[in-house]
Structure formats: C-alpha cells, structure tokens
Amino acid sequence: MRTASIARDTKETRISATIDLDGSGQYDVQTGIGFLDHMLEQLSRHSLIDITLRAEGDLHIDQHHTTEDTGIVLGQALAQALGERRGIQRYGSALIPMDETLTRVALDVSNRPYLIWKVDFTRDKLGDFDTELFKEWFQAFAFNGGLTLHVENLYGTNNHHIIESSFKALARALRQAIEIDPRKADAVPSTKGTL
C-alpha cells in the first residue's frame, strides 16, 4: 500500500499527517486556519488522496509557520508514500476553470524539486489569510515531495477563485502523475533507472 504517516514538531508548529495515495479523496483536516483547511480538502477530494492532518501552530504570531509547515509535512508524506516511484505515470497536467478564472498546473514527480509560480493576487489578504503564503505552501510541498511544479494562473479577477483553481489543478495533475501505469507497474519511469 502506498501510505505514509509523518509527524513534525518544532518550537513553532506541531503537525501530523497520514496519507493514502490510493484512497478515494476522504479528508479530515484541522490546521486552525479555515481557508487553508478548505484548500487541503480540495487537494484531497480532487486528487483522490486520503488526507488526515492535524496542525497546531503559533497562530498568535501569524499564519506563516503553520501554512509552510503543512506543505512540508504533506510533501514529506507524499515522498515517503511514493517510495522508489516505481510504476507511476510520473507526469501530470491540468487546466482548471473556476468561473472567470483559468489556471494551469504541470508537474513531474521527478525527485528534482523546483517551483515556477506565475500567480498574482490583487489583494494582500483573503479574509485574514495573507495571499503571499500560498506560494510558501506550494514551494514547501514541491520541495519536500520531490516535484518539479509549474503553476500558472492564465487569467482571473477573483482571488478566491485564483487560489482554489490552483489547488484543484495541482490535485488533478498529481492524481494523473502518481497513478500506476499498468504497462510498466514494476519499472521506475526514467532511463536512469531511478528518480
């Protein structure tokens, strides 16, 4: 089974997560940040990765550490659950509309972390959540999950739609990339023989 459990305790946050890559999109997420919970629920539902996550962080300071560290923990769990990355499709992409917004994600589960982030916001906050923290989450997730990840908002005016379409596009691209290829289920998808 492609599952993993990760716990991370620092002076700033205490986070535990369990994921099942072959799940059905079931989630139980509590970070103390409502909007982040909503985005991680979207990630689970649309990737079909089951996610259970608990986070306690220094929210009395701000939401930065909790947001970034959930990306770290979920990325580490993804990497652990993938193991040698044997049999996966490896590449995934998605083009996700949400009302007036269109966002594209392309990724390679290559174990070569990189983030291209072409997402701009017209507001500094969504509710009480700093919009600049979304890039921090995506970067932490990509670098700890071993993803080459490109996220590009092609157009849109509603900041909520822009970020939600980004998470949904990540989810759909990830679902595609981590799917087992029945024609090569025993092989690492690389001419090098390793990822």
BELLINMO-V319638 format. One record per run of one state. SS is the DSSP state (@ for helix, = for strand, . for the rest). FROM is the first residue (numbers start at 0). TO is the last residue. Records with the same first field share a line. If there is no record, write none. Layout:
SS->FROM-TO, FROM-TO
//
This chain:
.->0-1, 9-11, 20-25, 30-32, 47-48, 57-62, 82-84, 86-86, 88-89, 98-99, 108-112, 118-123, 126-127, 130-131, 145-146, 155-157, 178-178, 180-186, 188-194
=->2-8, 12-19, 26-29, 49-56, 85-85, 87-87, 90-97, 100-107, 113-117, 124-125, 128-129, 147-154, 179-179, 187-187
@->33-46, 63-81, 132-144, 158-177
//
